[in-house]
Amino acid sequence: MSIPKHPAGLGPAGKRLWTTVLTDYWMDGEPHKLAILEHACKVSDRIEELESAAEGEPLTVLGSARQLTIHPLIGEVRAQRGLLTTLLKSLQLPEGEETDEEMDASQKRIQRAKKAAAARWGHR
């Protein structure tokens, strides 16, 4: 199993994310997930660019009414991080490896829940 080549145009942060995710998770046959991952990698690059641009800048700037307000780059980094989180969650990657015992317990809970729902709603 080899990692698909990263899409053209990715920067260092995007390439790192691409390699990290595809080293641990196989997405062959799931082009929609690869497209989401590519977008997440581009967002990761954007975050790195914004953080570099914000280095050395003050935390606050004067707003349109001459009031002190947070630097716009800070808000944009926050927004991009939220987008990155949303994209990565939409990949539905497993949080961690379950042991056989945990998987068995999980399966048992699911079966109990199904039986309870069937009893409650009269489905068999």
VONUDREN-727156 format. One record per residue (C-alpha): residue in one letter; x, y, z. Coordinates in steps of 0.02 Angstrom, whole numbers, padded with zeros to 5 digits, always signed. Layout:
AXYZ;...
END
This chain:
M+00000+00000+00000;S+00076+00164-00053;I+00023+00340-00012;P-00055+00432-00160;K+00052+00576-00222;H-00002+00740-00145;P-00098+00860-00257;A+00001+00993-00351;G+00013+01162-00270;L+00016+01109-00088;G+00136+01198+00027;P+00236+01120+00169;A+00093+01114+00295;G-00026+01038+00168;K+00100+00907+00115;R+00131+00860+00297;L-00056+00840+00329;W-00080+00738+00170;T+00062+00619+00216;T+00012+00606+00399;V-00170+00563+00363;L-00134+00441+00220;T+00003+00354+00317;D-00124+00303+00449;Y-00286+00291+00349;W-00321+00202+00185;M-00437+00301+00071;D-00422+00202-00090;G-00591+00194-00174;E-00654+00346-00079;P-00620+00492-00197;H-00741+00603-00099;K-00631+00584+00055;L-00474+00621-00044;A-00558+00780-00109;I-00602+00833+00069;L-00424+00793+00125;E-00354+00898-00018;H-00462+01045+00035;A-00407+01021+00216;C-00226+01023+00159;K-00253+01187+00067;V-00334+01261+00223;S-00185+01201+00324;D-00070+01294+00205;R-00178+01449+00221;I-00167+01442+00411;E+00022+01432+00400;E+00025+01583+00283;L-00089+01684+00396;E+00013+01641+00550;S+00172+01694+00461;A+00091+01858+00408;A+00034+01889+00588;E+00209+01866+00661;G+00271+02032+00726;E+00102+02115+00703;P+00015+02193+00852;L-00129+02096+00932;T-00243+02247+00914;V-00270+02380+00781;L-00378+02534+00765;G-00551+02498+00695;S-00653+02607+00578;A-00719+02710+00724;R-00543+02728+00795;Q-00582+02596+00928;L-00455+02465+00977;T-00501+02297+00899;I-00418+02128+00877;H-00306+02112+00725;P-00404+02041+00577;L-00274+01906+00546;I-00309+01831+00718;G-00493+01813+00678;E-00455+01739+00508;V-00335+01610+00581;R-00471+01561+00705;A-00598+01543+00563;Q-00480+01439+00457;R-00441+01325+00604;G-00627+01299+00629;L-00645+01256+00445;L-00499+01134+00457;T-00578+01050+00607;T-00743+01033+00514;L-00659+00960+00360;L-00558+00835+00461;K-00713+00781+00558;S-00806+00755+00394;L-00676+00625+00345;Q-00747+00520+00488;L-00577+00450+00534;P-00575+00332+00683;E-00514+00415+00843;G-00406+00269+00891;E-00388+00083+00877;E-00512-00019+00978;T-00458-00180+01061;D-00558-00338+01032;E-00632-00320+01207;E-00686-00140+01174;M-00758-00190+01006;D-00854-00333+01086;A-00922-00217+01221;S-00970-00090+01088;Q-01058-00224+00985;K-01150-00285+01140;R-01209-00107+01179;I-01271-00089+01001;Q-01366-00253+01009;R-01445-00205+01177;A-01496-00036+01106;K-01574-00120+00954;K-01671-00240+01064;A-01730-00098+01175;A-01786+00003+01024;A-01877-00147+00952;A-01965-00177+01119;R-02010+00006+01135;W-02073+00030+00958;G-02137-00147+00924;H-02015-00187+00783;R-01946-00361+00775;
END
